[in-house]
């Protein structure tokens, strides 16, 4: 208990130095509920990822740059190059993801009041659509491998490769759907209203509460200290950013600033999520919740 209290007090002392960008930790600063016995934070206190398949299927983009893979019938002799093809498609997807990350960085770093923000958002949307369309190549490999596995004399290890391709496809689809949600929540006012949330705050204990009313240049650095402390204990922790406020545009801007601060702290985009909660009164407030990315 003493070790847990010392850890909580150390992080609390760091976060309470933030200044005008105040981070008020619930319970013992960054400590999660149930902290005891010196094992801070308890892994069980970090929310588990949602069940797979709970989100709607990702849209298919008509302007996909995905490579065209010929159908090969197992009866005619199943192809032996499935591993190489799967590796090549994964490489293409990783390159497409890197391009999307760069476009999303430009969105988060842009001023929402400037034309550049809307342009950057549109570019990120188009880049994500191309990534989504590129999943067709991975889906083709998955289907062909599964078909070859059903042949009376299937190639060696083809069933394992089909399962691997299926898992890869599920991971990529989940990543794309999460980013579709992010862009929908951060949508420019000139384009439309914010889209639905993929994360919620109900029943969860916040990692930190942030009042963004007064900018402070030290905010990003102070938050980074807390992020590093948490990730030391929970390496696969993800950060769900939930903004509340009567003015949707102001809440969007507050959430965007926190997302960018997390990015500057070294948190990958696929380890953050964002949501907006309607509230008829008050200045925007932002809460950050922890979530594990693995079961």
N, C-alpha and C positions, 0 to 999 in steps of 0.2 A: 504493500500500500504506500509505503514511504517513497519507493522509486517512482510509482505512478504519480504521486503528488508532486514530486520534484520535476518530472517531465512536463506535467501540466502547467506548473508555475513558470518553468523556463519559457515555454511557448507563449503563455499568457503575457509574460513580461515583454516578449518580443512584439506581440501584436498590439499591445496597448500603447506602443510608441508610435503608432502609425500617424497620429495627428488628426487633421481634419477629415481625412478618409478613415473613419473610425470602424474598426473591426471588433464587434462585441462577440466574444465566444460564448456559446451556451454551455452551461455546466462549468467545466474547468477549461476555459479557452478552447483549444482544439481537441481536447479529450473527448472521446466518444462515450456514449452511455455505458455504464457497467464497468468502468475502469477500476481495476482492483488487482492486488497481488503483484504490482510492478510490471504487468504485461500491457503497457499502454502503446497504441490503442488496441482494444480487443478486436480481433479480426471479425468476430461474429457480429460486431456492432456496425460494420460497414455493409450497406445493403448489397445483396446478391443481384447479379444481372437478371433482367426480366427473362421469362421463358421464351425460347426461340419460337418463332412463328406467330407471335402475338401482334406483330405489326403488319399492315397491309403490304401486298406485293408491290415491289418497285415498278414504276412505269418503264416502258421500253421506249427508247429514243429512236426516232426514225432516221436521224442523221448519224448513225453509229459508224465509227471507223473500224469496227472489229473485223478481223480477218475472216475470210470465208473458208471453212473447212469442209472438204468433200465427204459425203457419206460413204462409208465402206461397210459392206455386208459381211458379217462374220462367216457366212457360208462360203464366201469367195476367198476366205483367208484373212483372218483378223490382222490389222496392222500391228506391227511391233514397235512403232515409234510413239506410242501413247505417252510414256514418261517425258520424252523430249518435247512433245507438243504441249503437254501440260506445263512444263517448266517455261516454255516460250510464252504461253498465254499469261502465266503468272507474272513474268517479267514485263509484259506489255501493260498489265493492270497496275503493277507497282509504278511504272512510269506515268501512267495516267493519273494515279493517285497523287504522285509528287506534283504534277502540274496543277491539280485541284487545290492542294495545300497552299501553293504559291498564290493562287487566285483568292483563296479564302483569307490568307494573310493580308492581302491588299484591302479586302472588305473590312476586316476588323480594325485595320490601322487608319481607315478613312473617316473623315468627318461626315456624319450623316446629313448635315445640312448642305453639303457640296454636291455638285453634279457628279464628281468623281466617284462618290459612294454608289450611286445608282448604276453607273457604268461598271464598276468593279463587281457589284452584286450580279448584274446580268452576265458578266463574263464567267463568274463562278458557277452560275446556274447552267450555262452552256457547257462548261467544262465537266460538271457533274453529270449532265445528260449524256455526254460522250462516254464517260466512264461507265455509266449504267448500260449503254448500248454495247460496250465492249464485253459485257458479261455473256453475250450470246455465244462467243467463241468458247468460253469455259463451259457453258451449258451444252454445247455440241459435243465436246470431249466427254463430258459426264454421260450423256445419252449413248454415245457410240461405245464407250467402255462398258456400260451396263448391258448393251445389246450383245457385245462380244462375250461377256461373261455368261450369257445364257446359251451360248453355242455348245453342242455336245463335246467338243474338244477345245475349250477356251484357252487362250494364251496364259502362260504362267503369271500369277499374281494380278490378273486383270480385275478380279473382284475387289482387291485391296485398292487398286488404282481408281476404280469407279467410286469407291467409298471416299477416297481422298479428294477426288474432284467434287463430289457432292458436298463434302464439308467445306471445301474452299469456296464453292458457290454460295453456300449459306452464309459464310463469314462476309463475303464481299457484298451480298445483298443487304445484310444487316448494316454494314458500314454505309452503303449508299442511302438506305432509308433514314439513317440517323442524320446524315448530311442534308437530305431533302427537308427534314424537319427543322434543322438549324436555319437553313436559308429561308424557310417559310416564316419562322419566328422573327428573323431579322429583316424581313422584306421592307423595301423603301415605301414611304407613304405614297409616293407617286404611282406605285405599282398596285398596291392593294393593302388589305388589312392583314395583320399577323395570322399565321396559320395555326393549326392545332399543336398542342404540346405533346412531347413524347415522354417527359418525365414529370413527376409531381412531388410536392413537399409533404403531403398528408402523412402523418404518423412517423415522420423522420426527424432526427436531431441534427441541427445545422452544424456544420464544421465552422462556419463563421457568418456573421451578419455584417453587411457593409452599408454605410450611409454615404452615398456619392454626392451629397449636396455641395461639398467644397473640395475642389481638386487639390491634390497634394502630390508633388513629384516623387515623394518617398513611398507612395502607396505600392507601386509594383514591386519594389525591392523588399518591403516589409512582408507583403503577401508571399513573395518567393521564399522567404525564410520559413514561414509556416508550411508551405507546400513541401519543401525539402524535408522538414521534420516529419510530416505525415508519411511521405513516400519512403522514408528510411524504415518505418515500421510496417507499412503496407505498400510494397513496391508496385502492385497492380491497381492502386487506387485510381478511380476516375472522379471527376468533379462535375456535379450537376449544378448549373447556375440558374436560379429562379428569381426573377425580378417581379416586384409588386409595386403598383402605383396607379393613381387616378388618370394620369396622362400616359397613354400607350406609347407614344413616341419617346417620351422621357424615360420610360421603363426600358424600352428597346435600347436607347443610348447607354443607359447604366449597365445593362446586361452585356452589351458589346464591349464596353470598357473593361469589365471584369474578365470576359473571355480573352481579350487581348493581353491583359496582365498575366493570366494563367499561361498563355502561349509564350510570353516573354520569360516566364518562370521555367520554361522547358517542358510544359505539358503538351503532349501531342493532341491534335484536333480530335482524334478518335478516342481520347480519354476525357473529353468534355461534352456536355450537352446543355441545352438552354431551354427555358420555358418562361412564359409571361402569365401572370395571374391578375385578373381584373380586380381593381379596388377603386371605388369611387372617390376616395379622399386620400390626402397625404402625398408627400414627396416620394419619389421612387426609392425603394429599398431593395437590396439584393442579398440573398442568402445562398451560401454554397453548401451542398450536401455531398458526402462521400459515398462512393459506390465501388464495389469490387468488379473488375472486368473478367474475372474467371470464377468458376464454381469451386 
